[in-house]
């Protein structure tokens, strides 16, 4: 099919074109209670073209997907027509790519292997008081190939894994649950025993938790909460969004290159790095769809806006170098030991129900699934209430732990402490 | 030879053959064909984009009496489809007697009927509508940026089992205007207005949407942060819908109930709200983003009362857990796409209309807030904790809406307490059709939600 598309594109008067082909293979297993409910597997292919037409200082572009039985000539003509209807400031759509790095691909698991992984989790749970009410394990392999009108061709293969569990526990607050989710580049990065041990304890603590009152003061984020703060499941953290060249071009970014991200910093100065080169990393990739090789770049360095991550299009608009794809988010550690942060009068949040900040303003209100209050040398667990704040403004006064960990595309300190934050009570 | 979805008779013949191959070993099997095309035209103050994406694939499932084996493919060649069906049949080692799937005979074909078929409108005209609307928004000096979006979706599905053959054609057009301002405190704030219809008629009032979005955005320039606490509130339809959907609806999904992670199980037949409160999920409601004629497991759409007259009433179900729970099968077995499994999912979820008048409800609030505008939420079926965030809020003082606005306000609390504090339900009613819903953070399906205005006392805002 690709040859047919190439021929059809070459016949049209198009200044630039690109063909993308994505092949996806999945192997997913689903358990309800301790019963296997389903096993889903299969292969799929998506093909789409992007065409670009020059109009003086403008560039029209449009993307169209093509299926196996489509009339390819008709689809190409549709794309050319669509490209002639939208005009953007001119940019050169493709970079001269050179050599791209390889971030690895571990493949997917077959039925017997993935079922074995699931049964390992149930086995680990067997001697615990908590219950594994559901488990889903997904593995995926993706092959991404792009070709352009200059005859350049790039191919990368990526793998992905996702584990989601429902763990319930009975305690003084009745039966409560925790729903841990973890995405990694490979299932090998998820130790099932550790996963079950850690989150059984979390569920147990929630089932014995209290309800919070209003709290104003120092708040620590740790575990799932810090990972979700810097790499939310839905959208990016506003710190990353405001570091995008696109947002700068659209005059949405609050950041200025070379300037502090907040006017005054009285704590640790944050450094955030985009790293797409991590071997088998969840957000690793070798190049972007403009043929720009992936590279590691500091977005924010010591609290100063260093580099806007830029696709070829927005790099040209802002007259900066394209950076390639956004990758895993690395936050450099601080010098404070995690346990030094945990002292009387401090609140710690270990898990949110969902962290979904407003990407433009940076504001958020996030319900707390598990938190702790440190009082008179004791740690009192709570659930409920909301952490309220602004992702960017909170960077004024932070402390970062020296200990690090990784989870779901986040690589950085195990804990961050906001000097002043608010938790609403219930 | 490839499967031709435009040839109904040929499709029926080959899909029945695939079912027959799987049924040689399976207790039950079915096939779902999904063909989706989505045109999107987007323009903001600086850039414009057009894309036309589409996918066509097939999912086959074979059931052994306990579990499904499912396979998907985008290769619709007859040989590949037959081989895939044979592979699934091979997965069935023995038939377990535990669950017998009912498969009542039915053949039906459904289709949306747009007033103006979007296929008959040229792409150029669609682009012009978007450009004109954006030009109008550009004249609003207070806007930092704006974005106008035209989205057109066509979904064609075929469901086939031994005794069923169903097809449906769904058409969706969304006109959406975002307006963005810089607040006095320097943050960027935005709001949006939208119209949703099955055809190009969705764009008929796009100029009004743009004007309203611009006016609403202006209010956000001076918007403040609310002081956390308990307040007497009126919730607008968009927020009411989130409460029905996120806070309550997810806990009524049969697979969630079967996994013993829903408090609702202990509340079936019990009072949770006053007798003027009902919550409904209705995929058969016409012309909404979450509407459909049958679900992805071949069940024809009908409404389900989750709460009826204040009493927790019934679950929404998918095929397998409805059998396991011996619950009524509803048309809520939905998958994100042909390469995903079906779960019990909501469709169009809302509080039913009441008898009160919105203006009179406002008069009853001495000091409180009117919550409206955008927002999002997260489910907590086990704890029934409420999290709805990102709402725009207007102050009510002495029974009147005053010119004082708050942004990114969150609602929290314990669901039965909130439902129990509903004092009035309005007769004014509106469904919003812009949302997608995840099961947790994945498995996204189009949904609608909304309903009347609610007056609630003691609502926790942050």
Interface residues (C-beta under 8 A of the other chain):
Chain A: X24 X26 X28 X30 X32 X33 X35 X36 X37 X38 X39 X40 X41 X42 X43 X44 X45 X46 X48 X61 X62 X63 X64 X65 X67 X68 X69 X78 X79 X81 X82 X83 X85 X86 X87 X88 X89 X131 X133 X134 X162 X164 X166 X168 X175 X176 X177 X179 X181 X214 X233 X234 X249 X250 X251 X252 X254 X353 X354 X356 X358 X360 X361 X362 X363 X364 X365 X366 X367 X383 X384 X385 X386 X388 X390 X422 X424 X425 X426
Chain B: X2 X4 X41 X43 X44 X45 X46 X47 X48 X49 X50 X51 X52 X53 X54 X55 X56 X57 X59 X66 X67 X68 X69 X70 X71 X72 X73 X74 X75 X76 X84 X91 X123 X124 X127 X144 X145 X180 X183 X186 X187 X188 X189 X190 X225 X228 X255 X258 X259 X260 X261 X320 X321 X324 X338 X339 X340 X341 X376 X377 X378 X380 X382 X383 X385 X386 X387 X389 X390 X407 X408 X409 X410 X412 X413 X414 X438 X440 X441 X442 X460 X462
